[in-house]
């Protein structure tokens, strides 16, 4: 199916609109692509998610709420070819469960449990007015739960009322928190995994394809020259 217009095409719906593909879905534009919503916007992938800006700025901003970035089962890298700046109008806290190592030009400072180590190849200069020594003390650390064990997940299998597995069938999953996932069931009738931070009741809607009328071929007559007629019969089941 091809839709084409010399100036523009608009698709609108008073309630819901769904775009789904059994394999790939591509959205391309020679200019800009704008996506806006008054509610929530969720991007979920089964494998990878990449963001890349070739020449301009890439920014992530939050008007009021916090910004949280986690690598739950791997490493996180921040790298800049030029200057890297971390600033805060209030406090900055660096916490490492095992150790923190700061390296600059070969000199280093290592903080770990019960030990502070610093080293350099040349001079060590301190400019202070007063140096004080007190009893030993530590500061407790609070870390978010990085494991996925507290995240609820589920995969659903689509079946009809007779227990038959529905493959390549469009479906929609909706959670009470507003997360919506659409797609097609795989060769085993399964949906994509859906994850929530707490136990929730998920609504599953699938759309069974309407059976198409079958074209039956009939031969009428007993002579050598047979007359061919066609009749369309719509299944009532």
Residue, then its C-alpha position, 0 to 999 in steps of 0.5 A: x500500500x502506497x500513500x503519496x501526496x505532493x504537499x502533505x498527508x495527515x493522519x488523525x484519530x479521536x482516540x487511539x492510533x497504532x503503527x505496527x510491523x511484523x519486521x521493520x518500521x522506518x520513519x524518515x524525513x528530509x527535514x525535522x521529525x517532532x514527537x510530542x505528548x501531553x502524557x508519558x513517552x516510553x522507548x523500549x528495545x529488546x537489545x540496543x538503543x542508540x542516540x547520535x547527533x552528527x554535528x549539533x548538540x545532544x541534550x537531555x533536560x528535565x524541567x522539574x524532576x530528577x534525571x537518572x541514568x543507570x547501567x544495571x549490569x555493565x559499565x558506564x563511560x563518560x568521555x569528552x575530546x575536550x573539557x568535561x565539566x560537572x557542576x552543581x548549584x548545591x552539592x556534589x557527592x562522589x560515592x564508590x562502594x569499593x574505591x574512588x580513584x582520581x588521576x590527573x597527569x600521572x598523579x593520583x588519589x585513591x580512596x578505599x575502605x580504611x585507607x587513603x593513598x596519594x602519589x606523584x612523581x614530583x612535588x606535593x604542595x599544600x596551601x592551608x591555614x590550619x590542619x586539624x586531626x580528629x578521631x577516625x570516622x566514616x560516612x555511610x553510603x546509600x546506593x540505588x538498587x541496581x539489580x533487575x531482581x526488583x523489576x517485574x517482567x512478563x511475556x504473554x502468549x496469545x491463544x484463542x478460546x480453543x487454546x490455539x496459539x495465535x502467531x503473527x497476530x497484532x496485540x496491545x499491552x497496557x499497564x496502569x502506569x500508562x505504558x503501552x506496548x504494541x506489536x505482533x506475536x512471534x512464531x510461538x505466539x509470544x509477546x515482547x517482554x514488558x517490565x514494571x517497577x512494581x506488580x501491576x495488572x496488564x491489559x492484553x488486547x489482540x486483534x484476530x484477523x477477520x476470515x476472508x471469503x473463500x473462492x471455490x471452483x465448480x465444474x458443471x456439465x457432463x460433456x467433454x466441454x466443461x463450463x467453469x463457474x465461480x461462487x464466493x462463500x463466506x465462512x460463518x464460523 
